[in-house]
Amino acid sequence: MMQQSLMIIFAAIWLAMAAGSYMLFQRGTDVARKRKLWPRYTIASNVVIAAVIVYAQPPLPMMIGLLVFMVPLTWLTIRSTKFCDGCGSPSRAPFFMKPPEKCSHCQQKL
C-alpha cells in the first residue's frame, strides 16, 4: 500500500510541475523570469524522474546508466532552450545542437 501511495505522490508532483511549466514557460510573458527559472525547473523535474527510476529499482547497471545519462541530458536541455525577448516563447535547437539563433515562433533574432 505504501508503494502505491508513493507512486501516486510522484504522479501528483509530476502533474503539478507539468501544469506549472505550461503556465510559466508557455503562457507566461516575463522573459527574465523564464530565463531565471528554466534551469531550476529542468533540474527539479529531472530529480523527480530520477527518484522514480530509483523507486522502480531496475537492475543496478541500468539504474546507474539511466541516472548518469540524465546529467548531460539535463545540461543539454538547459543549454539548448532560449526564450525570445520579443514574444517570450521558448525555442529549442533540434537534437541539442548549438542554441537556436532565432525564435521558432516570431523569427526574431535571439
C-alpha positions, 0 to 999 in steps of 0.5 A: 500500500505504501508503494502505491501511495508513493507512486501516486505522490510522484504522479501528483508532483509530476502533474503539478510541475507539468501544469506549472511549466505550461503556465510559466514557460508557455503562457507566461510573458516575463522573459527574465523570469523564464530565463531565471527559472528554466534551469531550476525547473529542468533540474527539479523535474529531472530529480523527480524522474530520477527518484522514480527510476530509483523507486522502480529499482531496475537492475543496478547497471541500468539504474546507474546508466539511466541516472548518469545519462540524465546529467548531460541530458539535463545540461543539454536541455538547459543549454539548448532552450532560449526564450525570445525577448520579443514574444517570450516563447521558448525555442529549442535547437533540434537534437541539442545542437548549438542554441537556436539563433532565432525564435521558432515562433516570431523569427526574431533574432535571439 
